[in-house]
Amino acid sequence: MTLAEIKISIKQLLSKKIESIELNSLMGILIEEVTGWNRVQQVVEINTPLTEAQINNFNSYSTALLNDKPIQYILGKAWFMGRSFMVNEHVLIPRPETEELIEWVVDYAHIIAKPLQLLDIGTGSGCIAISLKKALPNCSLSAMDISAEALTVAKNNAASLETSIEFIEQDIIHQTTLPQVFDVMVSNPPYIPIREKINMEAQVKNYEPLIALFVPNEDPLVFYRAIAQVAKKYLAPRGQLFFEIHYDQGKAILQLLDEMNFHAEIRRDSFGKNRMIRASLK
Ligand SMILES: C[S@@+](CC[C@H](N)C(=O)[O-])C[C@H]1O[C@@H](n2cnc3c(N)ncnc32)[C@H](O)[C@@H]1O
């Protein structure tokens, strides 16, 4: 079987499920993964016969795509801020909107222009903490998660991307002490009310860790309240909180933070949605 033939067979299998522009891009990624050929080589090698092992790989990857498995979990890696992060079923796939939160923190740190101590709460793959450390090498970074499995992934990413980070296994809701005071706390916490699960794409709800996504319907701001409570004790004077938020929870979080004695401002992402909040104690 040649590359041309396997492309036709994958298209036949997946074209009802995945629209054609996305499918072409996914196929390019898969072919590169299986054969090692870049996009130019994929054209040159179009009539080259594939090995049996390569054909088996194509078959198992396309079956996984047919079953809605995200390409990032199939390949075990995701791109974030120009770097490749290992991902598996224990961590959220890093999202582009989170890159905008990091840019806001980095801009703030550049204005302050001194070494800061930063804490990332709910670190998952470690994408926020590691990207911040890369952008702010003079700052020190700690990263917390409740999930030991997620922390294993984050530690692996920190090692392969050569960043030094202090990892903490902790439940921010129930364990409210921290090892030290921080100048900046940043978090992309779980924030999707569980009732929204029914309307979510199978790719997300069937594969991404539930613990990373969902909060109770009756208390969707539970993480923001818990983090703000911890911040009252462990945020340094003039310290800042940075949050990623659900686009329709902005007003409610601003009100919560105001009631908890924080000044807060909201920021839109590049799609014009309320996606980030920055807060400091009044
Ligand atoms: C939305 S994910 C964010 C992951 C990563 N920071 C990112 O932006 O891609 C939320 C993370 O919070 C962690 N988490 C959930 N409950 C937690 C808790 N009670 N205490 C600490 N971390 C928690 C999850 O394991 C998950 O890694």
PDBQT file of the ligand as one rigid body, heavy atoms in Angstrom, charges set to zero:
ROOT
HETATM    1  C1  LIG A 301      -8.562  23.509  33.696  1.00  0.00    +0.000 C 
HETATM    2  S1  LIG A 301      -7.241  22.439  34.230  1.00  0.00    +0.000 S 
HETATM    3  C2  LIG A 301      -5.866  23.518  33.890  1.00  0.00    +0.000 C 
HETATM    4  C3  LIG A 301      -4.603  22.785  33.504  1.00  0.00    +0.000 C 
HETATM    5  C4  LIG A 301      -3.474  23.703  33.013  1.00  0.00    +0.000 C 
HETATM    6  N1  LIG A 301      -3.123  24.688  34.006  1.00  0.00    +0.000 N 
HETATM    7  C5  LIG A 301      -3.873  24.398  31.723  1.00  0.00    +0.000 C 
HETATM    8  O1  LIG A 301      -4.132  25.614  31.758  1.00  0.00    +0.000 OA
HETATM    9  O2  LIG A 301      -3.932  23.733  30.678  1.00  0.00    +0.000 OA
HETATM   10  C6  LIG A 301      -7.438  22.499  35.974  1.00  0.00    +0.000 C 
HETATM   11  C7  LIG A 301      -6.414  21.722  36.798  1.00  0.00    +0.000 C 
HETATM   12  O3  LIG A 301      -6.788  21.844  38.183  1.00  0.00    +0.000 OA
HETATM   13  C8  LIG A 301      -6.523  20.622  38.837  1.00  0.00    +0.000 C 
HETATM   14  N2  LIG A 301      -7.397  20.549  40.031  1.00  0.00    +0.000 N 
HETATM   15  C9  LIG A 301      -8.683  20.128  40.100  1.00  0.00    +0.000 A 
HETATM   16  N3  LIG A 301      -9.123  20.192  41.359  1.00  0.00    +0.000 NA
HETATM   17  C10 LIG A 301      -8.098  20.678  42.114  1.00  0.00    +0.000 A 
HETATM   18  C11 LIG A 301      -7.953  20.962  43.503  1.00  0.00    +0.000 A 
HETATM   19  N4  LIG A 301      -8.960  20.798  44.368  1.00  0.00    +0.000 N 
HETATM   20  N5  LIG A 301      -6.760  21.438  43.941  1.00  0.00    +0.000 NA
HETATM   21  C12 LIG A 301      -5.725  21.619  43.073  1.00  0.00    +0.000 A 
HETATM   22  N6  LIG A 301      -5.817  21.372  41.740  1.00  0.00    +0.000 NA
HETATM   23  C13 LIG A 301      -6.986  20.904  41.270  1.00  0.00    +0.000 A 
HETATM   24  C14 LIG A 301      -6.823  19.556  37.807  1.00  0.00    +0.000 C 
HETATM   25  O4  LIG A 301      -6.173  18.341  38.111  1.00  0.00    +0.000 OA
HETATM   26  C15 LIG A 301      -6.332  20.228  36.512  1.00  0.00    +0.000 C 
HETATM   27  O5  LIG A 301      -5.000  19.877  36.253  1.00  0.00    +0.000 OA
ENDROOT
TORSDOF 0
